[in-house]
Amino acid sequence: MNVPVLPLHMGALHPYEQLLVLLLAFGPFRLLAVVVVVRRRQDARDEARDGARDGAREPAADQRDR
């Protein structure tokens, strides 16, 4: 009984295949990093805007309490 042997390694990859493997392996992580950076910038911008709005409101609220 002859069992065909499946080679585990089929030789060196071509440069475009190496690039494709790298993109498939690390591309999702790079995309995730970009999404995290963009969201943190948006959150920081929103917090700064809210802080500026709250800071402008507080003196008026202090005057009303007096």
C-alpha positions in Angstrom: 0.0 0.0 0.0 1.5 3.3 -1.2 0.7 6.4 0.9 1.4 9.6 -0.9 3.7 11.9 1.1 2.6 15.5 1.5 5.6 17.7 1.7 5.4 20.0 4.7 7.6 22.6 3.0 7.5 23.3 -0.7 10.6 25.5 -1.0 11.5 29.1 -0.7 8.8 31.7 -1.2 9.0 34.3 -4.0 9.3 37.9 -2.9 5.6 38.7 -3.6 4.6 35.6 -1.6 6.7 36.7 1.3 5.0 40.1 1.2 1.6 38.5 1.1 2.4 36.3 4.0 3.6 39.3 6.0 0.5 41.3 5.1 -1.8 38.5 6.1 0.1 37.8 9.3 0.6 41.3 10.6 -1.9 43.4 8.7 -4.8 42.9 11.1 -2.6 44.0 14.0 -1.5 47.1 12.2 -5.1 47.9 11.3 -6.1 47.4 15.0 -3.4 49.7 16.1 -4.5 52.4 13.7 -8.1 52.1 14.9 -7.0 52.4 18.5 -4.9 55.5 17.8 -7.7 57.2 15.9 -10.3 56.4 18.6 -8.0 57.7 21.4 -7.5 60.9 19.5 -11.2 61.3 19.0 -11.9 60.6 22.7 -9.2 63.1 23.8 -10.6 65.7 21.5 -14.1 65.1 22.9 -12.9 65.3 26.5 -11.0 68.5 25.8 -14.1 70.0 24.2 -16.3 68.9 27.1 -13.8 70.2 29.6 -13.7 73.6 27.9 -17.5 73.7 27.9 -17.7 72.6 31.6 -15.0 75.1 32.5 -16.9 77.9 30.9 -20.1 77.0 32.7 -18.6 76.7 36.2 -18.0 80.4 36.8 -21.6 81.2 35.9 -22.8 78.5 38.2 -20.6 79.9 41.0 -22.1 83.4 40.5 -25.7 82.1 40.7 -25.0 80.2 44.0 -23.8 83.4 45.7 
